[in-house]
Amino acid sequence: MEPMTIALAVGAALLGYFAAKKLRSPSNLPPGPPAVPIFGSSLWIQFPMRCWILKTPQLYGQICTFVLDGRRICVLNSYEAVREAFLTHSSNFSGRQVNIFTTKVLGNSGLLAGDGPKWKQLRRFSLQALRDFGFGKSGSEETIAREAQELIAALESSNGQPTSTSVPFNKAVSNVICSLVFGSRVADEDPSFEEKLSLINKLTQTSAESRHPLLTITMAFQRFLSPELVLSMPFPKKMVGIFNSVFNFCQGQIDAKEAAYNTADEPRDYIEAFLAERHRLTDARRTRRRTLATKIFK
């Protein structure tokens, strides 16, 4: 037997051993489909995956576990389980998943892609700022009522004919969010807003419906592959393109706000609150440096 053949056989055996060792489930994990090296649980998962997940309560109970993309995933199928995880044990379930897509587009920062102490600090600030602007309070009733009227008008315009509800519902929800974040109904001011909503819909549909075993294998080995190689594939490339389009839209809104914002004014939305907080922290750092220099001088 040639040395190259022996080396390949040994390498394959070691890879299989370590993959099987990683997939070996602890005895206290919730039930779920089996997992095999490389494929994980994808051989037992029906695609589109969202339809299969809806069946997991009948198959495995209120909590189930499966392996996908080389990661062990737990699905919570009941209100009680979600409440216990995210309220009773919130400190254990507040982490963020880092993957090649968020790293490429968002750089592992911000609310969507960040993790660690900085992300937790930003999350606390964001929740407090949104509460101050009426999120989850009666102060947001006027905005919600206006969008509800627009939604009813959009549905009535179909004259009883079959129509897709995803676009008008997404537009209404997005306008409420934009009122808190950007301080305005972006749909009235930006004609390309509906195009961005369509891109977001495509993103969620693509990730949910285009999932197949080949992509699962690729994602399982993403840590060993060049990011450029993975992102050059059709599906990842499409996702990154949609992310970038939405990101550039938000960045344009932020740049316009930053150019017009006066630090002496009270913040009127989330972006202005963020700019005010950044200005406050910058002044605080300058004050600390000045105080330290004074103490050293004395």
PAKE-805351 format. One record per residue: residue in one letter; x negated, y, z negated of N, C-alpha, C, O in turn; residue number from 1. Coordinates in pm, whole numbers, m for minus. Layout:
% residues N
REC   aa      n.X      n.Y      n.Z     ca.X     ca.Y     ca.Z      c.X      c.Y      c.Z      o.X      o.Y      o.Z     i
REC    a        X        Y        Z        X        Y        Z        X        Y        Z        X        Y        Z   NUM
...
This chain:
% residues 298
REC   aa      n.X      n.Y      n.Z     ca.X     ca.Y     ca.Z      c.X      c.Y      c.Z      o.X      o.Y      o.Z     i
REC    m      m85     m120        0        0        0        0      m89      125        0     m183      135      m78     1
REC    e      m57      219       87     m139      338      100     m125      429      m22      m20      431      m86     2
REC    p     m233      503      m54     m228      593     m170     m114      696     m161      m53      729     m263     3
REC    m      m86      746      m39       21      844      m24      156      785      m61      238      851     m125     4
REC    t      179      661      m20      306      594      m52      320      574     m202      427      594     m259     5
REC    i      208      534     m266      210      515     m412      240      647     m482      319      651     m576     6
REC    a      174      755     m436      195      886     m499      339      931     m485      397      984     m580     7
REC    l      399      910     m367      539      949     m347      632      867     m435      729      920     m491     8
REC    a      603      737     m447      687      651     m531      679      692     m677      781      699     m746     9
REC    v      556      720     m724      539      763     m863      607      898     m886      673      918     m988    10
REC    g      592      991     m790      656     1121     m804      807     1110     m808      872     1177     m889    11
REC    a      864     1026     m721     1009     1007     m720     1057      945     m850     1162      982     m903    12
REC    a      979      848     m902     1017      783    m1028     1014      882    m1143     1104      883    m1227    13
REC    l      909      967    m1148      899     1066    m1255     1012     1168    m1245     1071     1207    m1346    14
REC    l     1042     1212    m1122     1150     1308    m1103     1283     1249    m1149     1361     1316    m1218    15
REC    g     1307     1124    m1112     1430     1059    m1155     1438     1042    m1305     1544     1057    m1365    16
REC    y     1322     1010    m1367     1319      991    m1513     1352     1120    m1586     1436     1122    m1676    17
REC    f     1285     1230    m1546     1308     1357    m1616     1449     1411    m1588     1511     1470    m1676    18
REC    a     1499     1390    m1466     1635     1434    m1435     1737     1355    m1518     1832     1413    m1571    19
REC    a     1716     1223    m1527     1808     1141    m1607     1799     1177    m1754     1901     1177    m1825    20
REC    k     1678     1208    m1801     1661     1246    m1942     1733     1376    m1971     1794     1391    m2077    21
REC    k     1726     1471    m1876     1793     1599    m1896     1945     1582    m1896     2016     1652    m1968    22
REC    l     1993     1489    m1813     2137     1470    m1800     2196     1383    m1910     2318     1370    m1920    23
REC    r     2110     1322    m1992     2161     1236    m2098     2239     1321    m2197     2182     1410    m2261    24
REC    s     2366     1294    m2210     2453     1378    m2292     2442     1342    m2439     2441     1224    m2473    25
REC    p     2434     1442    m2527     2443     1414    m2671     2577     1350    m2704     2676     1371    m2634    26
REC    s     2580     1273    m2809     2700     1197    m2843     2817     1287    m2884     2932     1244    m2879    27
REC    n     2788     1411    m2926     2896     1498    m2975     2953     1591    m2868     3032     1679    m2901    28
REC    l     2915     1574    m2742     2971     1658    m2636     3113     1615    m2602     3146     1497    m2614    29
REC    p     3198     1710    m2559     3334     1674    m2516     3329     1580    m2395     3228     1575    m2325    30
REC    p     3436     1506    m2369     3437     1412    m2257     3435     1484    m2123     3464     1603    m2114    31
REC    g     3401     1408    m2019     3397     1465    m1885     3351     1362    m1785     3323     1248    m1822    32
REC    p     3341     1399    m1657     3296     1305    m1555     3149     1270    m1573     3075     1347    m1634    33
REC    p     3105     1154    m1522     2963     1117    m1533     2875     1215    m1456     2924     1296    m1377    34
REC    a     2745     1206    m1480     2648     1289    m1410     2530     1203    m1368     2484     1118    m1444    35
REC    v     2482     1224    m1247     2367     1151    m1195     2261     1252    m1154     2294     1367    m1127    36
REC    p     2134     1211    m1148     2028     1303    m1106     2057     1364     m970     2114     1300     m881    37
REC    i     2017     1490     m955     2030     1570     m833     2175     1613     m809     2202     1732     m798    38
REC    f     2269     1517     m801     2408     1551     m769     2486     1601     m890     2588     1667     m873    39
REC    g     2439     1572    m1011     2516     1609    m1129     2650     1538    m1130     2657     1417    m1108    40
REC    s     2757     1614    m1156     2892     1556    m1157     2967     1582    m1028     3087     1554    m1019    41
REC    s     2898     1636     m926     2968     1678     m804     3035     1563     m730     3132     1584     m658    42
REC    l     2984     1440     m748     3044     1325     m681     3183     1294     m736     3262     1226     m670    43
REC    w     3213     1341     m855     3343     1316     m918     3433     1439     m918     3547     1433     m964    44
REC    i     3381     1550     m867     3457     1675     m865     3524     1691     m729     3462     1671     m625    45
REC    q     3650     1728     m731     3723     1754     m608     3711     1902     m574     3724     1988     m661    46
REC    f     3687     1932     m447     3673     2069     m402     3795     2110     m320     3846     2028     m243    47
REC    p     3845     2234     m333     3790     2343     m413     3798     2316     m563     3895     2258     m613    48
REC    m     3695     2359     m632     3677     2320     m771     3785     2377     m862     3820     2315     m963    49
REC    r     3839     2494     m828     3940     2555     m915     4062     2465     m928     4125     2461    m1034    50
REC    c     4097     2392     m821     4211     2300     m827     4179     2180     m916     4265     2131     m989    51
REC    w     4054     2134     m909     4015     2021     m993     4014     2060    m1141     4054     1981    m1226    52
REC    i     3969     2183    m1171     3963     2227    m1310     4103     2231    m1371     4119     2204    m1490    53
REC    l     4204     2265    m1290     4341     2267    m1341     4388     2129    m1385     4481     2116    m1464    54
REC    k     4325     2025    m1332     4363     1888    m1368     4286     1834    m1489     4323     1730    m1543    55
REC    t     4181     1904    m1531     4096     1850    m1638     4167     1831    m1772     4131     1739    m1845    56
REC    p     4269     1913    m1808     4337     1884    m1935     4401     1746    m1937     4399     1678    m2039    57
REC    q     4459     1705    m1823     4520     1572    m1817     4415     1461    m1811     4437     1350    m1859    58
REC    l     4300     1493    m1750     4196     1391    m1733     4109     1374    m1858     4077     1262    m1896    59
REC    y     4070     1487    m1921     3970     1481    m2028     4011     1551    m2157     3938     1543    m2256    60
REC    g     4124     1619    m2159     4165     1689    m2280     4143     1839    m2271     4113     1891    m2163    61
REC    q     4158     1908    m2383     4153     2054    m2387     4012     2110    m2369     3997     2227    m2335    62
REC    i     3910     2028    m2389     3772     2070    m2366     3703     1959    m2288     3710     1842    m2327    63
REC    c     3636     1994    m2179     3565     1892    m2102     3427     1944    m2064     3402     2064    m2065    64
REC    t     3338     1851    m2031     3200     1883    m1996     3164     1820    m1863     3199     1705    m1838    65
REC    f     3094     1894    m1778     3040     1835    m1654     2910     1906    m1620     2877     2010    m1678    66
REC    v     2836     1850    m1526     2705     1903    m1487     2713     1952    m1343     2756     1878    m1254    67
REC    l     2672     2076    m1320     2675     2136    m1187     2557     2230    m1174     2526     2305    m1267    68
REC    d     2492     2228    m1059     2376     2314    m1034     2266     2290    m1136     2189     2382    m1167    69
REC    g     2256     2169    m1190     2154     2140    m1289     2184     2194    m1426     2098     2190    m1514    70
REC    r     2306     2245    m1448     2345     2301    m1577     2465     2226    m1633     2554     2184    m1559    71
REC    r     2466     2211    m1765     2580     2148    m1832     2685     2256    m1860     2654     2359    m1920    72
REC    i     2808     2233    m1818     2916     2331    m1828     3030     2275    m1909     3072     2161    m1889    73
REC    c     3082     2355    m2002     3200     2318    m2081     3318     2404    m2036     3304     2526    m2021    74
REC    v     3432     2342    m2017     3554     2412    m1977     3652     2411    m2093     3684     2305    m2147    75
REC    l     3700     2529    m2131     3798     2542    m2238     3936     2556    m2175     3961     2651    m2100    76
REC    n     4025     2463    m2206     4155     2458    m2140     4272     2499    m2229     4387     2477    m2192    77
REC    s     4244     2556    m2344     4355     2595    m2433     4324     2728    m2498     4208     2766    m2514    78
REC    y     4429     2798    m2536     4413     2927    m2604     4338     2910    m2735     4253     2992    m2769    79
REC    e     4369     2803    m2808     4304     2779    m2938     4154     2761    m2921     4076     2815    m2999    80
REC    a     4113     2685    m2819     3970     2662    m2796     3899     2791    m2756     3788     2818    m2803    81
REC    v     3962     2869    m2669     3902     2997    m2627     3890     3092    m2745     3788     3158    m2761    82
REC    r     3993     3100    m2827     3992     3189    m2943     3882     3148    m3041     3810     3234    m3093    83
REC    e     3870     3019    m3067     3767     2973    m3160     3627     3002    m3107     3538     3042    m3183    84
REC    a     3607     2982    m2976     3475     3003    m2918     3435     3151    m2917     3325     3186    m2959    85
REC    f     3525     3237    m2870     3488     3376    m2845     3523     3472    m2959     3482     3589    m2955    86
REC    l     3597     3426    m3058     3624     3510    m3175     3556     3454    m3300     3477     3523    m3364    87
REC    t     3588     3329    m3333     3529     3270    m3454     3379     3251    m3440     3304     3276    m3534    88
REC    h     3334     3208    m3322     3191     3183    m3299     3138     3273    m3187     3064     3227    m3100    89
REC    s     3176     3399    m3190     3141     3490    m3080     2991     3506    m3061     2945     3521    m2948    90
REC    s     2914     3502    m3170     2769     3522    m3158     2703     3408    m3082     2597     3427    m3022    91
REC    n     2765     3290    m3083     2707     3175    m3013     2750     3167    m2867     2692     3091    m2790    92
REC    f     2852     3244    m2830     2906     3233    m2694     2903     3367    m2620     2981     3387    m2527    93
REC    s     2816     3457    m2659     2812     3589    m2596     2697     3603    m2497     2673     3713    m2447    94
REC    g     2626     3495    m2469     2515     3503    m2375     2563     3514    m2231     2682     3495    m2202    95
REC    r     2471     3545    m2142     2504     3560    m2001     2420     3463    m1919     2303     3439    m1950    96
REC    q     2479     3408    m1815     2405     3318    m1727     2326     3399    m1626     2379     3492    m1564    97
REC    v     2199     3365    m1610     2113     3432    m1513     2093     3338    m1394     2054     3223    m1413    98
REC    n     2120     3386    m1274     2099     3303    m1156     2033     3385    m1047     2009     3505    m1062    99
REC    i     2004     3319     m937     1926     3381     m831     2002     3496     m763     1939     3589     m712   100
REC    f     2135     3490     m762     2214     3594     m695     2213     3724     m776     2188     3831     m721   101
REC    t     2240     3714     m906     2240     3835     m988     2101     3894     m999     2086     4016    m1007   102
REC    t     1998     3809     m999     1861     3860    m1002     1830     3940     m876     1768     4046     m883   103
REC    k     1874     3890     m762     1847     3956     m634     1921     4088     m623     1863     4188     m579   104
REC    v     2048     4091     m661     2132     4208     m637     2126     4307     m752     2113     4428     m729   105
REC    l     2135     4258     m877     2148     4346     m992     2023     4351    m1080     2015     4434    m1171   106
REC    g     1927     4265    m1054     1803     4269    m1131     1817     4229    m1276     1740     4274    m1360   107
REC    n     1916     4144    m1308     1937     4097    m1446     1958     4212    m1544     1905     4210    m1655   108
REC    s     2033     4311    m1503     2062     4424    m1590     2209     4461    m1577     2278     4416    m1486   109
REC    g     2257     4544    m1671     2396     4586    m1668     2488     4486    m1734     2444     4382    m1783   110
REC    l     2618     4517    m1734     2716     4430    m1799     2735     4298    m1726     2759     4196    m1790   111
REC    l     2723     4298    m1594     2749     4177    m1518     2633     4079    m1520     2655     3958    m1523   112
REC    a     2511     4129    m1519     2397     4039    m1502     2299     4042    m1618     2207     3959    m1621   113
REC    g     2315     4133    m1713     2218     4143    m1822     2238     4036    m1928     2337     3963    m1927   114
REC    d     2142     4028    m2018     2150     3935    m2130     2054     3984    m2238     1966     4066    m2211   115
REC    g     2071     3933    m2359     1982     3969    m2467     2028     4091    m2545     2141     4136    m2528   116
REC    p     1940     4145    m2631     1977     4258    m2718     2024     4383    m2642     2119     4448    m2683   117
REC    k     1958     4415    m2530     1998     4534    m2454     2138     4518    m2397     2216     4613    m2396   118
REC    w     2170     4397    m2350     2304     4373    m2297     2409     4386    m2408     2516     4442    m2385   119
REC    k     2379     4333    m2527     2474     4341    m2638     2497     4487    m2678     2610     4526    m2709   120
REC    q     2389     4567    m2678     2402     4708    m2711     2488     4780    m2607     2573     4862    m2642   121
REC    l     2465     4751    m2479     2544     4812    m2372     2689     4767    m2380     2780     4846    m2354   122
REC    r     2712     4642    m2415     2848     4590    m2427     2923     4662    m2539     3039     4700    m2522   123
REC    r     2857     4681    m2654     2921     4753    m2766     2957     4895    m2725     3068     4942    m2751   124
REC    f     2862     4964    m2660     2888     5100    m2616     3004     5104    m2516     3091     5191    m2525   125
REC    s     3006     5010    m2422     3109     5009    m2318     3247     4986    m2378     3343     5054    m2341   126
REC    l     3258     4891    m2470     3388     4864    m2533     3438     4985    m2610     3556     5019    m2605   127
REC    q     3346     5051    m2683     3386     5169    m2760     3427     5283    m2668     3527     5352    m2693   128
REC    a     3350     5304    m2560     3383     5412    m2466     3518     5388    m2399     3597     5481    m2384   129
REC    l     3544     5264    m2358     3671     5234    m2292     3788     5249    m2389     3896     5293    m2349   130
REC    r     3767     5212    m2515     3873     5232    m2615     3902     5381    m2633     4018     5421    m2646   131
REC    d     3796     5462    m2633     3814     5607    m2648     3897     5666    m2534     3968     5765    m2552   132
REC    f     3889     5604    m2415     3964     5654    m2300     4098     5584    m2283     4164     5598    m2180   133
REC    g     4139     5507    m2385     4273     5451    m2383     4284     5306    m2346     4395     5253    m2337   134
REC    f     4171     5238    m2322     4177     5096    m2284     4234     5014    m2399     4181     5015    m2510   135
REC    g     4343     4943    m2371     4407     4861    m2473     4493     4941    m2570     4538     4887    m2670   136
REC    k     4516     5069    m2541     4596     5155    m2629     4710     5218    m2549     4720     5202    m2427   137
REC    s     4797     5289    m2622     4911     5353    m2556     4866     5466    m2463     4943     5508    m2377   138
REC    g     4742     5515    m2480     4694     5624    m2396     4684     5588    m2249     4682     5676    m2163   139
REC    s     4677     5458    m2219     4666     5416    m2080     4801     5383    m2018     4807     5340    m1903   140
REC    e     4910     5405    m2093     5043     5369    m2043     5080     5448    m1918     5138     5393    m1825   141
REC    e     5046     5576    m1916     5083     5661    m1802     5018     5611    m1674     5083     5602    m1570   142
REC    t     4889     5578    m1683     4818     5528    m1565     4877     5396    m1518     4898     5376    m1398   143
REC    i     4903     5306    m1612     4959     5175    m1577     5098     5189    m1517     5131     5121    m1420   144
REC    a     5180     5277    m1574     5316     5297    m1522     5312     5351    m1379     5392     5309    m1296   145
REC    r     5221     5442    m1351     5211     5497    m1216     5172     5389    m1116     5227     5381    m1006   146
REC    e     5074     5305    m1155     5032     5198    m1065     5142     5093    m1048     5155     5033     m942   147
REC    a     5221     5072    m1154     5332     4977    m1143     5435     5026    m1042     5490     4947     m965   148
REC    q     5461     5158    m1041     5555     5214     m944     5502     5199     m801     5576     5166     m709   149
REC    e     5371     5224     m784     5310     5207     m652     5318     5061     m608     5341     5033     m490   150
REC    l     5298     4970     m703     5303     4827     m671     5443     4786     m628     5460     4712     m531   151
REC    i     5544     4834     m701     5684     4802     m666     5717     4855     m526     5782     4788     m447   152
REC    a     5671     4977     m498     5698     5036     m366     5631     4954     m255     5689     4935     m148   153
REC    a     5509     4906     m282     5438     4826     m182     5509     4693     m156     5517     4648      m42   154
REC    l     5561     4632     m262     5633     4505     m246     5767     4525     m176     5808     4442      m95   155
REC    e     5835     4636     m209     5964     4663     m145     5949     4693        4     6041     4669       82   156
REC    s     5833     4745       43     5811     4779      184     5806     4655      274     5814     4667      396   157
REC    s     5791     4537      213     5788     4414      293     5928     4373      339     5942     4283      422   158
REC    n     6032     4438      283     6171     4413      322     6210     4265      309     6282     4212      393   159
REC    g     6161     4202      204     6199     4064      179     6127     3961      263     6156     3841      252   160
REC    q     6034     4004      347     5959     3911      431     5843     3850      351     5790     3915      260   161
REC    p     5804     3727      384     5688     3667      315     5565     3756      330     5533     3799      441   162
REC    t     5495     3781      222     5378     3867      225     5279     3825      119     5318     3768       17   163
REC    s     5153     3852      142     5050     3821       43     5052     3926      m67     5050     4046      m39   164
REC    t     5056     3882     m191     5060     3975     m304     4922     4009     m358     4909     4096     m444   165
REC    s     4819     3942     m308     4686     3962     m366     4636     4104     m346     4578     4163     m437   166
REC    v     4657     4161     m226     4605     4295     m198     4674     4402     m282     4604     4479     m348   167
REC    p     4809     4412     m284     4871     4516     m367     4844     4499     m516     4825     4598     m587   168
REC    f     4842     4375     m566     4813     4354     m708     4669     4393     m740     4643     4459     m840   169
REC    n     4575     4352     m656     4435     4388     m679     4414     4539     m672     4336     4595     m748   170
REC    k     4486     4603     m579     4474     4749     m567     4525     4818     m692     4463     4913     m740   171
REC    a     4638     4771     m747     4694     4832     m868     4600     4814     m987     4572     4910    m1059   172
REC    v     4552     4693    m1006     4461     4667    m1118     4332     4746    m1102     4281     4804    m1198   173
REC    s     4278     4750     m979     4153     4822     m955     4170     4972     m979     4077     5037    m1027   174
REC    n     4286     5027     m945     4309     5170     m968     4312     5203    m1117     4264     5308    m1158   175
REC    v     4369     5113    m1198     4367     5135    m1343     4224     5133    m1394     4184     5219    m1473   176
REC    i     4146     5036    m1348     4006     5027    m1392     3928     5148    m1344     3849     5205    m1419   177
REC    c     3948     5188    m1217     3876     5304    m1163     3912     5433    m1236     3828     5521    m1251   178
REC    s     4036     5444    m1283     4076     5563    m1359     3996     5573    m1488     3960     5683    m1530   179
REC    l     3967     5459    m1550     3887     5459    m1673     3739     5478    m1644     3669     5548    m1717   180
REC    v     3691     5415    m1538     3547     5417    m1509     3506     5541    m1432     3410     5608    m1469   181
REC    f     3579     5572    m1323     3542     5684    m1237     3622     5811    m1265     3586     5918    m1218   182
REC    g     3732     5799    m1340     3813     5916    m1371     3910     5954    m1262     3965     6065    m1266   183
REC    s     3935     5866    m1165     4027     5899    m1056     4077     5772     m990     4020     5664    m1007   184
REC    r     4187     5787     m914     4237     5676     m832     4156     5675     m703     4184     5752     m611   185
REC    v     4059     5591     m698     3967     5591     m585     4040     5561     m455     3996     5605     m348   186
REC    a     4150     5486     m462     4223     5449     m340     4275     5572     m266     4284     5571     m144   187
REC    d     4309     5679     m340     4361     5800     m278     4250     5886     m218     4275     5967     m129   188
REC    e     4127     5869     m268     4018     5957     m229     3920     5894     m131     3852     5965      m57   189
REC    d     3913     5762     m130     3817     5694      m45     3890     5597       47     3942     5495        0   190
REC    p     3896     5625      177     3968     5536      269     3906     5397      280     3972     5304      326   191
REC    s     3781     5383      239     3715     5253      248     3738     5167      124     3684     5057      112   192
REC    f     3819     5219       29     3839     5147      m96     3905     5011      m73     3865     4911     m133   193
REC    e     4007     5008       13     4075     4881       39     3981     4781      105     3992     4661       85   194
REC    e     3888     4833      184     3788     4744      245     3701     4679      137     3666     4562      146   195
REC    k     3667     4759       33     3586     4703      m77     3665     4597     m153     3610     4495     m194   196
REC    l     3796     4621     m173     3879     4521     m238     3883     4393     m157     3879     4282     m211   197
REC    s     3891     4409      m25     3892     4291       62     3761     4214       50     3762     4091       52   198
REC    l     3650     4286       37     3520     4219       21     3514     4142     m110     3461     4031     m116   199
REC    i     3569     4202     m217     3570     4134     m347     3655     4007     m338     3618     3903     m393   200
REC    n     3769     4016     m270     3853     3898     m252     3778     3789     m176     3787     3671     m209   201
REC    k     3705     3831      m72     3627     3734        5     3520     3670      m82     3491     3550      m69   202
REC    l     3461     3749     m170     3356     3696     m258     3411     3588     m349     3353     3481     m362   203
REC    t     3525     3616     m413     3582     3518     m505     3634     3396     m431     3621     3284     m479   204
REC    q     3693     3417     m313     3742     3304     m235     3627     3219     m183     3636     3097     m181   205
REC    t     3519     3285     m141     3404     3211      m89     3341     3126     m196     3309     3009     m172   206
REC    s     3323     3183     m315     3259     3107     m422     3347     2992     m470     3296     2890     m514   207
REC    a     3480     3009     m460     3570     2905     m509     3598     2798     m404     3610     2680     m438   208
REC    e     3608     2839     m277     3654     2745     m175     3542     2683      m93     3558     2575      m37   209
REC    s     3428     2751      m86     3322     2701        1     3223     2613      m73     3118     2577      m19   210
REC    r     3256     2580     m195     3167     2497     m274     3166     2355     m218     3272     2298     m194   211
REC    h     3049     2297     m195     3041     2161     m146     2913     2098     m200     2826     2169     m251   212
REC    p     2900     1964     m192     2784     1897     m252     2650     1948     m203     2555     1953     m282   213
REC    l     2639     1988      m75     2511     2037      m25     2468     2163      m98     2351     2177     m135   214
REC    l     2563     2255     m120     2531     2376     m196     2495     2341     m340     2405     2402     m398   215
REC    t     2565     2244     m397     2536     2201     m534     2393     2150     m546     2324     2183     m642   216
REC    i     2349     2071     m449     2212     2020     m451     2113     2135     m439     2013     2139     m510   217
REC    t     2142     2229     m348     2053     2344     m330     2039     2424     m458     1928     2461     m496   218
REC    m     2152     2453     m526     2148     2530     m649     2078     2454     m761     2013     2516     m846   219
REC    a     2089     2321     m762     2021     2242     m865     1870     2254     m853     1800     2245     m953   220
REC    f     1820     2275     m731     1676     2284     m709     1630     2428     m687     1517     2450     m644   221
REC    q     1716     2528     m716     1681     2666     m687     1558     2712     m764     1483     2796     m715   222
REC    r     1537     2657     m883     1421     2698     m962     1291     2652     m900     1185     2707     m930   223
REC    f     1297     2551     m812     1177     2499     m748     1160     2552     m606     1056     2528     m543   224
REC    l     1260     2623     m555     1256     2673     m418     1228     2823     m417     1251     2893     m515   225
REC    s     1178     2869     m304     1155     3012     m287     1288     3086     m284     1379     3045     m212   226
REC    p     1303     3196     m362     1429     3272     m359     1465     3318     m218     1583     3319     m181   227
REC    e     1363     3357     m139     1389     3401       m3     1450     3290       81     1536     3314      166   228
REC    l     1404     3165       57     1457     3051      132     1603     3026       96     1686     3005      184   229
REC    v     1633     3027      m34     1771     3001      m78     1864     3110      m27     1974     3081       22   230
REC    l     1821     3236      m37     1908     3348        0     1920     3366      151     2004     3444      197   231
REC    s     1838     3296      228     1849     3303      374     1954     3207      429     1989     3214      547   232
REC    m     2004     3116      344     2108     3022      386     2240     3097      405     2263     3199      340   233
REC    p     2327     3049      494     2450     3124      529     2536     3163      411     2575     3279      399   234
REC    f     2568     3068      322     2658     3099      210     2596     3199      112     2660     3300       81   235
REC    p     2472     3176       61     2412     3275      m29     2393     3411       38     2411     3515      m26   236
REC    k     2356     3411      166     2336     3537      237     2465     3618      245     2463     3740      230   237
REC    k     2577     3548      267     2706     3615      272     2741     3675      137     2790     3788      130   238
REC    m     2717     3600       29     2747     3649     m106     2666     3773     m138     2720     3870     m192   239
REC    v     2536     3771     m107     2450     3886     m136     2495     4008      m56     2493     4119     m108   240
REC    g     2537     3988       70     2585     4099      151     2708     4165       92     2718     4288       90   241
REC    i     2802     4084       42     2923     4139      m20     2889     4211     m149     2939     4321     m174   242
REC    f     2803     4150     m231     2759     4214     m355     2697     4350     m326     2730     4448     m392   243
REC    n     2609     4356     m227     2539     4481     m197     2636     4589     m150     2620     4706     m185   244
REC    s     2737     4552      m72     2835     4649      m25     2912     4711     m141     2929     4833     m147   245
REC    v     2959     4626     m233     3032     4676     m350     2940     4757     m440     2979     4861     m492   246
REC    f     2817     4709     m458     2720     4779     m543     2690     4918     m487     2685     5015     m563   247
REC    n     2670     4929     m356     2641     5059     m295     2759     5155     m310     2739     5275     m328   248
REC    f     2881     5102     m302     2999     5186     m323     3000     5244     m464     3021     5363     m483   249
REC    c     2976     5158     m563     2974     5204     m703     2860     5302     m726     2875     5400     m799   250
REC    q     2744     5276     m664     2631     5365     m681     2661     5503     m624     2619     5604     m681   251
REC    g     2734     5509     m512     2773     5638     m456     2864     5715     m550     2850     5837     m563   252
REC    q     2957     5646     m616     3045     5711     m713     2964     5766     m831     2989     5877     m878   253
REC    i     2866     5687     m877     2784     5729     m990     2699     5850     m954     2689     5945    m1032   254
REC    d     2638     5848     m835     2553     5960     m792     2633     6089     m784     2585     6195     m824   255
REC    a     2756     6081     m732     2840     6201     m723     2875     6253     m861     2874     6374     m884   256
REC    k     2906     6163     m954     2936     6203    m1091     2815     6269    m1157     2827     6372    m1223   257
REC    e     2699     6207    m1139     2579     6258    m1204     2542     6396    m1153     2495     6481    m1229   258
REC    a     2563     6421    m1024     2530     6551     m966     2621     6661    m1019     2579     6776    m1031   259
REC    a     2746     6627    m1051     2843     6729    m1094     2859     6738    m1245     2924     6831    m1294   260
REC    y     2802     6644    m1320     2828     6638    m1464     2751     6747    m1539     2634     6771    m1513   261
REC    n     2821     6811    m1633     2762     6911    m1721     2757     6853    m1862     2860     6813    m1917   262
REC    t     2639     6847    m1921     2623     6784    m2053     2701     6857    m2162     2726     6801    m2268   263
REC    a     2741     6982    m2136     2817     7056    m2237     2965     7017    m2237     3036     7048    m2332   264
REC    d     3010     6950    m2133     3151     6912    m2124     3177     6779    m2196     3088     6696    m2209   265
REC    e     3301     6763    m2241     3341     6636    m2301     3356     6531    m2191     3413     6559    m2086   266
REC    p     3307     6410    m2214     3322     6304    m2113     3469     6274    m2086     3551     6268    m2177   267
REC    r     3501     6256    m1958     3639     6228    m1918     3658     6085    m1870     3772     6042    m1849   268
REC    d     3550     6011    m1853     3559     5873    m1807     3434     5798    m1852     3346     5855    m1916   269
REC    y     3428     5670    m1817     3318     5586    m1865     3183     5633    m1813     3086     5634    m1889   270
REC    i     3175     5672    m1687     3047     5714    m1631     2996     5838    m1702     2878     5846    m1736   271
REC    e     3084     5936    m1725     3042     6057    m1796     3003     6025    m1940     2911     6086    m1993   272
REC    a     3072     5930    m2003     3034     5888    m2138     2896     5825    m2138     2817     5848    m2230   273
REC    f     2866     5747    m2035     2734     5686    m2024     2626     5792    m2003     2520     5786    m2065   274
REC    l     2654     5890    m1916     2558     5999    m1893     2535     6079    m2021     2422     6118    m2050   275
REC    a     2642     6104    m2097     2629     6178    m2223     2546     6098    m2324     2463     6154    m2395   276
REC    e     2570     5967    m2331     2494     5883    m2423     2347     5877    m2384     2260     5880    m2470   277
REC    r     2320     5870    m2255     2181     5870    m2209     2112     6001    m2244     1997     6002    m2286   278
REC    h     2185     6113    m2227     2129     6244    m2263     2102     6252    m2413     2000     6306    m2456   279
REC    r     2196     6197    m2494     2180     6200    m2640     2058     6118    m2683     1982     6163    m2769   280
REC    l     2041     6001    m2626     1927     5916    m2662     1796     5979    m2619     1695     5966    m2689   281
REC    t     1796     6046    m2503     1674     6114    m2458     1636     6225    m2555     1519     6240    m2590   282
REC    d     1735     6305    m2599     1708     6410    m2696     1661     6352    m2829     1573     6408    m2894   283
REC    a     1720     6238    m2870     1681     6175    m2996     1537     6127    m2990     1463     6142    m3087   284
REC    r     1497     6070    m2875     1358     6024    m2862     1262     6142    m2868     1155     6133    m2929   285
REC    r     1300     6253    m2804     1215     6372    m2807     1203     6425    m2950     1095     6466    m2993   286
REC    t     1315     6423    m3023     1314     6471    m3162     1225     6383    m3248     1150     6434    m3331   287
REC    r     1233     6250    m3230     1150     6159    m3309     1002     6181    m3280      920     6180    m3371   288
REC    r      968     6202    m3152      828     6228    m3118      781     6358    m3182      670     6366    m3236   289
REC    r      868     6463    m3176      831     6591    m3233      814     6580    m3385      720     6637    m3441   290
REC    t      905     6506    m3451      896     6487    m3596      770     6412    m3633      702     6448    m3729   291
REC    l      738     6307    m3557      617     6230    m3584      492     6315    m3566      400     6308    m3648   292
REC    a      489     6395    m3459      373     6481    m3437      357     6583    m3549      246     6612    m3592   293
REC    t      471     6636    m3598      466     6733    m3709      412     6668    m3835      330     6728    m3905   294
REC    k      456     6546    m3865      408     6477    m3985      259     6449    m3976      186     6464    m4074   295
REC    i      214     6409    m3857       71     6382    m3840       m9     6509    m3859     m115     6509    m3922   296
REC    f       43     6621    m3803      m29     6748    m3814      m39     6792    m3959     m143     6840    m4003   297
REC    k       72     6774    m4035       71     6816    m4175      m19     6726    m4258      m33     6747    m4378   298
